[in-house]
């Protein structure tokens, strides 16, 4: 049964550079939002 799962994963794991580029940009944006949130929390804590 694990052989079937592996073959299905390979078939469904196509390379889509446009989607991956978009995912990368979304990740960078989200990380920047998290960074800003952490900076705001640090300012509040260390006042």
N, C-alpha and C positions, 0 to 999 in steps of 0.2 A: 504494500500500500504506500509506503514512503516513496517508492520509485515513481508512482503516479503523481504524488504531490510535487516532487522535484521537477518532473517534466512539465507540469502545469505552471510552476513558478517561472521556469525558463521561458515558456511561451508567452506568459503575461508580462514578462519583464523586458519589454521592448525599449529601445533607446529612443527617447524623444527629446532632442536638444532644445526645442522651443519650450516645452513644458519644464524641463530641468532648469533652464535659464530663468524662467518665470518663478519657479520654486525657489531658486537661489536668491533672487531679488526679494521675494516675499520673506524669506528667512532673514536676510540682512535687515530689512525694514522692521521685522518683529524684534530682532536682537537690539536694534537701536531704540525701539520703544521700551524694552526691558531695561536697557542701560539708563534711559531717562528716568524711568520709574524708580530704579535703585538710587540714582543720584538725588531725587526728590525725598525719598525716604531717609537717606543719610543726612540730608540737611535738616529734616524734621527731628531726627534722633539726636543729632549732635549740636542742637541749638543751645 
